[in-house]
Amino acid sequence: MAFQQGHVPVLVIGGGIGGCGAALQCARSGVETLLVTPGPWTGGMITSGGVSAPDGNELSAWQSGLWGALLRQLRLELPDGLDHNWVSCFGFRPQQAESILQRWIREARPLSWWSGVEVLSLERNGDQLSKAVLQRNGEPITISFDVLVDGSELGDSLALADIPHRLGWDSQQQWGEPSAPSAEALKDPFFEREPVQSPTWVIHGQWQGPWTPPEQPVEPFSALFKGCADRFSLPQLLSYGRLPGQQLMLNWPLHGNDWPVDPGAVFSGDAQRQREQLTGLRQHSEAFLAQLQAACGPQLQPASAFAGEALAFQPYWREGRRLIGATTVIEQDLLPHSPNAEHQQQAIAIGNYANDHHYGEREWHLADKSMAWGGRRSGTPFVIPFGALYTPEISNLLMADKSISVSHMANGATRMGPLLLLVGQAAGQAAALCVQQRLAVAELPVSELQRQLLNDPVAPSGVVPCPELPWHQPDWAQLQLDRLDGESTQHQPATAPHEPASQQQRLLIQIDGERWWGDTESGQRLSLITLEPQVQQVLPDQHGRWLDLEGSANPFGPWWRVNRLCP
């Protein structure tokens, strides 16, 4: 391949899920691509980082692109489905998703992947990045490229190439964000102690035998973790991130294994601070698992989830350096009833996670961004505009993970794995078009990028935030294009396809405001939710009627997820 002579059209540096998505999409578009990752896996936070009960992009309308393709492949391969926990509508073991991603990488012939690689330096000439020095197997390798895609967890290219960027808090005076602190408040030493959100080193447990966690701990929780038991029962805590095969994702924010000590160390360039941070993260998560083992007894053991170890391959970094882009996504762009029309015209990915920030010393209150949907509440949709992926300062750089151009406040909603996979897919498609047409990133017409994403033959990715338009709708791409062009073509949401592992139930429907219930013929009452717009449209009018429904039981939600109405 060309990079054996020291050049590759597109180099993707990463380790984040966005980097994986970018490399896949670029190679599938026919452009030779080299993906380099620091660790042995390529799935970033949802595999290497252990966050395999991902939040966000749960509604059917947001299950497009590579994210939707991954969900559907997991459902085909996992006989027990994905309904195993209450933090997410999707739960899978990290290796299960990683094996699919690596299979896709092997099948994308113009794509090569090098694991265990450190990016030592980037060479910049004027407004272009031209070369990277990589360390592989202890040897430095210099690679030149036409386009660089940064899919790293922390925005490595911004530091390596001395590109202007943001890190940490922004004042309310900068953009008028309702949840941001004032410039005066930022003088509080808290903001210096915790300049970014707390990271977590996710650790996985393995439950053995019948699922019978004790309601009360076998041994009392230590003072360090006592807040967990004060606010949640042990069964609730353990089923929060329960996965297939009774593996447990332990990524617990409230008096759990978030590590708020010196969260800025990873950006400091001080090797001693960085080592101390990693040691603290590791030891804190190991202590959390040990405390849970003491509380539960011998049924809870460390899982062999990561090459025989319980601790994830990498920490879950919630925040990185942030590009100063052509466009910046701020908190107001995420909130309901405040759509940014300009951003929607430039949209290349859709997210919907309800904003969420993690700090050790205090809870941070955020403006509400939720809506009633399908028997519960869901985050309101927002878009990522193309201008958030590049800076006018560098003509051949695209960001593909958490380091896109967003405010610190907005990062709390834009940092989730499903959205980052879609952002990466868009960055990879843009990189391919720039190489094929010999364009600078800023010269690429966004309308062409949008059409390529919508008409992708393998994993078409949505750009219009319409909750009533599921991924499986006939003429889905054309309906998206119509809305981009300002046409409000009417449609009836399509019936969802059958899901493997789903069941049928006859239920008496009970509607109580935003909450839905279904009574079985034996008198059991089930909480009902749905991710499907057709069910959302029909079910609220069926109060007091018996219906045959198809869906999946999740006793840990606890809910019964309705997928479709039976004829």
C-alpha positions in Angstrom: 0.0 0.0 0.0 1.0 3.6 -0.5 2.0 4.3 3.1 4.8 1.8 2.8 6.5 4.5 0.8 5.8 7.0 3.5 2.4 8.5 2.3 -1.2 7.8 2.8 -4.2 9.9 1.4 -6.0 9.9 4.8 -4.4 9.3 8.2 -6.8 8.8 11.1 -5.2 9.1 14.6 -7.3 7.9 17.4 -8.5 5.3 19.7 -11.9 7.0 20.1 -15.0 5.5 18.5 -15.2 8.5 16.2 -11.8 7.6 14.8 -13.1 4.1 14.0 -16.2 5.5 12.3 -14.1 7.9 10.3 -11.6 5.3 9.1 -14.4 2.9 8.1 -16.4 5.5 6.2 -13.3 6.9 4.4 -12.1 3.5 3.3 -15.7 2.4 2.2 -15.7 5.5 0.1 -12.7 4.1 -1.9 -9.9 6.2 -0.3 -6.8 4.5 1.1 -6.8 5.1 4.8 -4.5 4.3 7.7 -6.0 4.1 11.2 -3.5 4.2 14.1 -4.7 3.6 17.7 -2.7 3.6 21.0 -4.4 0.4 22.3 -5.3 -3.0 21.1 -9.0 -2.2 20.3 -10.6 0.3 18.0 -14.0 1.0 19.5 -13.1 3.8 21.9 -15.3 4.5 24.8 -18.0 1.9 23.9 -15.4 -1.0 23.8 -11.9 -0.1 24.9 -13.3 2.3 27.5 -15.9 -0.3 28.8 -19.0 2.0 28.4 -21.0 -0.7 26.6 -24.4 0.3 27.9 -24.3 3.6 25.9 -26.5 6.6 26.4 -28.1 8.7 23.7 -29.5 8.1 20.2 -31.9 5.5 21.4 -35.1 6.4 19.5 -35.5 4.7 16.1 -35.2 8.0 14.3 -31.6 8.4 15.7 -30.5 4.8 15.0 -29.1 5.5 11.5 -25.5 5.4 10.1 -22.8 3.2 11.6 -24.5 3.4 15.0 -27.7 1.9 13.7 -25.8 -0.7 11.7 -23.9 -1.7 14.8 -27.1 -2.1 16.9 -28.7 -4.2 14.2 -25.7 -6.5 13.8 -25.5 -6.9 17.6 -29.2 -7.9 17.7 -28.5 -10.5 15.0 -25.6 -12.0 16.9 -26.8 -11.8 20.5 -29.7 -14.3 21.1 -30.7 -12.6 24.3 -31.1 -9.2 22.7 -29.8 -5.9 24.1 -32.4 -5.2 26.9 -30.4 -5.9 30.1 -30.1 -2.8 32.2 -31.8 0.5 33.2 -29.3 3.1 32.2 -29.7 2.4 28.5 -31.9 0.6 26.0 -28.8 -1.2 24.8 -26.4 -3.5 26.6 -23.6 -5.6 25.1 -20.3 -6.9 26.3 -17.4 -4.8 25.0 -15.8 -7.7 23.1 -19.2 -8.3 21.3 -19.1 -4.9 19.7 -15.4 -4.8 19.2 -15.5 -8.1 17.2 -18.0 -6.5 14.8 -15.9 -3.3 14.4 -12.7 -5.3 13.7 -14.6 -7.5 11.2 -15.8 -4.3 9.4 -12.2 -3.0 9.4 -10.9 -6.2 7.9 -13.5 -6.1 5.2 -12.8 -2.4 4.2 -10.0 -3.3 1.9 -8.4 0.2 1.4 -8.2 0.4 5.2 -5.1 -0.6 7.3 -5.1 -0.5 11.1 -2.0 -0.3 13.2 -2.6 -0.8 17.0 -0.2 0.1 19.8 1.0 3.3 18.0 1.9 6.6 19.7 1.8 9.8 17.7 5.0 11.6 18.6 4.7 14.7 16.5 2.9 16.5 13.7 4.6 18.7 11.1 2.7 21.9 10.1 3.5 24.0 7.1 1.4 27.2 7.0 -2.2 26.2 7.0 -1.5 22.5 6.4 -0.5 19.5 8.4 1.9 17.5 6.3 3.6 14.7 8.3 3.2 12.6 11.4 5.9 10.8 13.3 4.6 7.6 14.7 6.2 5.2 17.1 5.4 1.6 16.2 7.1 -1.4 17.8 9.6 0.9 19.3 10.6 2.4 16.0 9.7 5.9 14.6 7.9 6.0 11.3 7.3 9.2 9.3 4.0 9.3 7.3 2.9 12.1 5.1 -0.8 12.5 4.3 -3.3 14.6 2.4 -5.9 14.8 5.1 -5.6 14.2 8.9 -8.6 13.0 10.9 -8.3 13.3 14.6 -10.3 10.6 16.3 -8.4 10.6 19.5 -10.1 10.8 22.9 -8.4 14.0 24.0 -7.8 16.0 20.8 -4.2 15.0 20.5 -3.6 16.9 17.2 -4.5 20.2 18.8 -1.6 19.9 21.2 0.9 18.3 18.9 0.4 20.9 16.1 -0.1 23.9 18.5 -3.6 24.6 17.0 -5.7 27.1 19.0 -8.2 25.3 21.1 -10.3 25.6 24.3 -10.0 23.5 27.4 -12.4 23.6 30.4 -15.0 26.1 31.5 -16.4 29.0 29.5 -18.1 32.0 31.2 -21.7 32.8 30.7 -20.7 36.1 29.3 -19.1 34.4 26.3 -22.2 32.9 24.7 -25.0 33.5 27.2 -25.4 29.9 28.0 -28.0 29.5 30.8 -26.1 26.8 32.8 -22.6 28.3 32.5 -21.0 30.1 35.5 -20.4 33.9 35.4 -17.0 35.3 34.9 -17.0 36.4 38.5 -18.0 32.9 39.7 -15.1 31.4 37.7 -12.7 33.0 40.3 -13.8 30.2 42.7 -10.9 27.8 43.2 -13.2 24.9 42.4 -13.0 25.7 38.7 -9.2 25.5 38.9 -9.3 22.2 40.8 -11.9 20.7 38.4 -11.3 22.3 35.0 -12.9 19.4 33.2 -15.4 16.7 34.1 -14.3 13.8 36.2 -13.0 10.7 34.3 -13.8 7.2 35.2 -11.8 4.0 34.7 -14.7 1.6 34.0 -14.4 -1.8 35.5 -16.5 -4.9 34.8 -17.8 -7.4 37.2 -19.2 -10.9 36.6 -22.3 -12.2 38.4 -22.3 -15.9 39.0 -25.4 -18.1 39.5 -29.0 -17.0 39.9 -29.6 -13.2 39.8 -30.3 -12.7 43.5 -28.3 -9.6 44.7 -28.9 -9.0 48.4 -31.2 -6.0 49.1 -28.8 -5.1 52.0 -25.0 -5.4 51.8 -23.4 -8.5 53.4 -20.8 -6.0 54.8 -21.4 -2.3 55.3 -20.1 0.1 52.6 -17.0 2.0 53.6 -17.3 5.8 54.1 -15.8 6.3 50.6 -18.7 4.6 48.8 -21.4 4.9 51.4 -23.3 7.4 49.3 -24.1 4.6 46.8 -26.0 2.5 49.4 -27.7 5.6 50.8 -29.3 6.5 47.4 -29.8 3.1 45.7 -30.3 -0.5 46.6 -27.7 -3.0 45.7 -29.9 -4.6 43.0 -30.4 -1.1 41.4 -26.7 -0.3 41.5 -25.7 -3.6 40.0 -28.4 -3.7 37.3 -27.6 -0.1 36.2 -25.1 -1.4 33.6 -26.0 -5.1 33.5 -24.9 -6.8 30.2 -25.5 -10.1 28.4 -24.1 -13.1 30.3 -24.6 -11.3 33.6 -21.5 -9.1 33.1 -21.8 -5.8 34.9 -20.5 -2.4 33.6 -19.4 -0.5 36.7 -19.4 3.2 35.6 -21.2 4.7 38.6 -21.2 8.5 39.1 -22.7 9.0 42.5 -20.1 8.2 45.2 -18.9 5.4 42.8 -15.8 5.2 40.6 -15.7 8.7 39.1 -12.3 10.1 40.0 -12.3 13.9 40.5 -8.7 14.2 41.8 -6.7 16.5 39.5 -8.8 15.9 36.3 -6.7 18.3 34.4 -3.5 16.2 34.8 -3.9 14.4 31.5 -3.5 17.7 29.7 -0.7 19.1 31.8 2.4 17.6 30.0 3.7 16.7 33.5 4.5 13.0 33.4 4.4 12.6 37.2 1.0 14.2 37.5 -0.3 12.0 34.6 1.1 8.8 36.3 -0.5 9.7 39.6 -3.8 10.4 37.9 -3.8 7.0 36.1 -2.8 5.2 39.3 -5.6 7.0 41.3 -8.2 6.1 38.6 -7.1 2.5 38.5 -7.0 2.0 42.3 -10.3 3.8 42.9 -12.2 1.6 40.5 -10.5 -1.6 41.8 -11.5 -0.5 45.3 -15.1 0.1 44.1 -15.3 -3.4 42.7 -13.8 -4.9 45.9 -16.3 -3.0 48.0 -19.2 -4.3 45.9 -17.8 -7.9 46.2 -17.7 -7.5 50.0 -21.3 -6.2 49.9 -22.6 -9.0 47.6 -20.6 -12.1 48.6 -19.0 -14.6 46.3 -21.6 -14.3 43.5 -19.8 -11.1 42.3 -16.4 -11.6 40.8 -14.1 -9.6 38.5 -14.9 -10.1 34.8 -12.4 -11.1 32.2 -13.7 -8.5 29.8 -10.5 -6.9 28.6 -7.9 -9.6 27.6 -8.5 -11.4 30.8 -8.7 -8.3 33.0 -11.7 -6.5 34.6 -10.4 -3.0 34.1 -11.0 -1.4 30.7 -8.1 -0.8 28.3 -8.4 2.9 28.8 -10.1 5.4 31.1 -13.4 7.0 30.1 -12.3 10.6 29.4 -15.5 12.7 29.4 -13.8 15.7 28.0 -10.8 16.7 25.8 -9.3 19.7 24.2 -11.9 21.4 22.0 -11.3 22.8 18.6 -12.0 26.5 17.9 -14.0 25.7 14.8 -15.7 27.5 11.9 -18.9 26.9 14.0 -19.3 26.3 17.7 -22.2 24.3 19.2 -23.3 25.9 22.5 -25.9 24.9 25.1 -28.7 26.9 23.5 -28.3 24.8 20.4 -29.2 21.7 22.3 -32.3 22.9 24.2 -35.9 22.3 23.2 -37.8 25.0 21.3 -34.5 26.7 20.3 -33.4 25.0 17.0 -30.5 26.7 15.3 -31.7 27.0 11.7 -28.2 27.7 10.3 -26.8 24.6 12.1 -29.7 22.4 10.8 -28.9 23.4 7.2 -25.2 22.4 7.9 -26.1 19.2 9.9 -23.9 16.1 9.5 -25.0 14.1 12.6 -27.9 14.0 15.1 -27.7 13.5 18.8 -30.2 13.7 21.6 -28.6 12.9 25.0 -29.9 14.9 27.9 -27.0 17.2 29.1 -25.0 15.7 31.9 -21.9 16.9 33.8 -19.8 15.0 36.4 -17.8 16.8 39.1 -16.5 15.6 42.5 -17.2 18.6 44.7 -20.6 19.7 43.6 -23.5 18.8 41.4 -23.9 21.1 38.4 -27.5 22.0 37.6 -28.3 22.2 33.9 -31.1 23.6 31.8 -33.6 20.9 31.1 -33.5 19.4 27.6 -36.0 16.5 27.8 -39.3 15.6 26.2 -42.0 13.1 26.8 -41.7 10.2 24.4 -43.0 6.7 24.3 -44.0 6.2 28.0 -41.0 8.0 29.6 -38.7 11.0 28.9 -36.0 11.3 26.3 -33.4 13.9 25.4 -34.4 16.5 22.8 -32.7 16.2 19.4 -29.9 18.5 18.2 -27.5 18.5 15.3 -23.8 18.8 14.8 -23.0 21.2 11.9 -20.1 20.5 9.6 -18.3 23.7 10.7 -17.8 22.1 14.2 -15.4 19.6 12.6 -12.8 21.9 11.2 -11.0 25.2 11.8 -10.3 27.8 9.1 -6.7 27.8 10.4 -5.9 24.4 9.1 -7.1 23.3 5.6 -6.7 19.6 5.9 -7.7 18.7 9.5 -11.1 17.1 10.6 -12.1 16.3 14.2 -14.0 13.1 14.7 -14.5 12.6 18.4 -15.1 14.7 21.6 -12.8 17.4 20.5 -15.2 19.0 17.9 -16.0 22.7 18.3 -18.4 22.8 21.2 -18.7 24.7 24.5 -17.8 23.1 27.8 -21.5 23.1 28.7 -22.6 21.5 25.4 -19.9 18.8 25.7 -22.0 17.2 28.4 -24.5 16.2 25.7 -22.1 15.8 22.7 -19.6 13.4 24.3 -21.6 10.2 24.0 -20.4 7.2 22.0 -23.4 6.8 19.6 -23.2 10.4 18.5 -19.4 10.3 18.2 -19.6 7.3 15.9 -21.9 9.3 13.6 -19.6 12.4 13.8 -16.7 10.1 12.9 -18.6 8.7 10.0 -19.2 12.2 8.7 -15.6 13.2 9.1 -14.5 10.1 7.2 -16.9 10.9 4.4 -15.7 14.5 4.2 -12.0 13.4 4.2 -12.7 11.0 1.3 -14.5 13.7 -0.7 -11.7 16.2 -0.1 -9.1 13.7 -1.3 -11.1 12.7 -4.4 -11.9 16.3 -5.4 -8.6 17.9 -4.2 -10.4 20.3 -1.9 -9.5 22.0 1.3 -11.9 21.0 4.1 -13.6 24.4 4.2 -14.2 24.2 0.4 -16.3 21.1 0.6 -20.0 21.8 -0.1 -21.9 20.6 2.9 -24.9 19.7 0.7 -22.7 17.2 -1.1 -21.5 15.7 2.1 -25.1 15.4 3.4 -26.2 13.6 0.3 -23.3 11.2 0.4 -24.2 10.3 4.1 -27.9 10.0 3.3 -27.4 7.8 0.3 -24.6 5.6 1.7 -25.1 2.1 0.4 -24.0 0.4 3.6 -24.9 2.6 6.5 -27.0 5.7 5.5 -26.7 8.3 8.1 -29.5 10.9 9.0 -29.0 14.6 9.2 -32.5 15.9 9.8 -33.8 15.7 13.5 -37.3 14.4 12.8 -38.4 12.0 15.6 -41.3 10.7 13.4 -39.0 9.5 10.7 -37.6 6.0 11.7 -34.5 4.6 10.1 -36.6 1.9 8.4 -39.1 4.3 6.8 -39.6 3.7 3.0 -38.0 6.6 1.0 -36.2 7.6 4.2 -33.3 9.4 2.4 -35.7 11.3 0.1 -37.8 12.4 3.0 -34.7 13.7 4.7 -33.6 15.5 1.6 -37.1 17.1 1.3 -36.8 18.4 4.8 -33.4 19.8 4.1 -34.9 21.6 1.1 -37.7 23.0 3.4 -40.4 20.7 2.2 -42.6 19.2 4.9 -43.7 16.1 3.0 -46.2 14.2 5.1 -45.8 10.5 6.0 -47.1 7.9 8.3 -44.4 6.3 10.4 -43.6 2.8 9.2 -44.0 -0.4 11.2 -40.7 -1.5 12.7 -39.2 -4.7 11.4 -39.3 -7.8 13.6 -36.5 -7.9 16.1 -34.7 -11.2 17.0 -35.5 -12.2 20.6 -38.7 -10.2 20.7 -42.0 -11.7 22.1 -45.7 -11.2 21.8 -47.9 -10.0 24.6 -51.7 -9.4 24.9 -52.0 -6.3 27.2 -54.7 -4.0 28.5 -53.4 -0.6 27.8 -53.4 2.0 30.6 -52.3 5.6 29.8 -51.6 7.9 32.7 -50.2 11.2 31.4 -46.6 10.6 30.2 -46.5 7.1 31.6 -47.8 4.0 29.9 -48.8 0.7 31.5 -50.0 -2.7 30.2 -51.9 -5.2 32.3 -51.5 -8.9 31.4 -54.4 -11.4 31.5 -53.0 -12.7 34.7 -53.1 -9.3 36.4 -49.4 -8.3 36.2 -48.8 -4.7 35.4 -45.9 -3.8 33.1 -44.5 -0.3 32.5 -44.4 0.2 28.7 -42.0 2.3 26.7 -41.2 2.5 23.0 -38.5 3.8 20.7 -40.7 3.6 17.6 -42.7 6.6 16.2 -45.6 4.4 15.0 -46.2 3.1 18.5 -45.8 6.6 19.9 -48.4 7.8 17.5 -51.0 5.1 18.1 -50.7 3.8 21.7 -51.8 6.9 23.7 -55.2 6.7 22.0 -55.7 3.0 23.1 -56.4 3.5 26.8 -58.6 0.7 28.1 -58.2 -1.5 25.1 -56.7 -5.0 24.8 -53.9 -5.1 22.2 -51.5 -7.7 20.9 -48.0 -6.2 21.0 -44.5 -7.3 20.0 -41.6 -6.2 22.1 -38.9 -7.1 24.6 -39.0 -7.5 28.4 -36.4 -5.7 30.5 -37.0 -6.5 34.2 -34.2 -4.2 35.1 -35.6 -1.1 33.5 -38.1 -2.2 34.6 -40.2 -1.9 31.4 -41.5 -3.8 28.5 -40.3 -2.1 25.3 -43.0 -2.1 22.6 -41.5 -2.5 19.1 -44.7 -3.0 17.0 -48.4 -3.6 17.1 -49.4 -7.0 15.9 -52.1 -7.2 13.1 
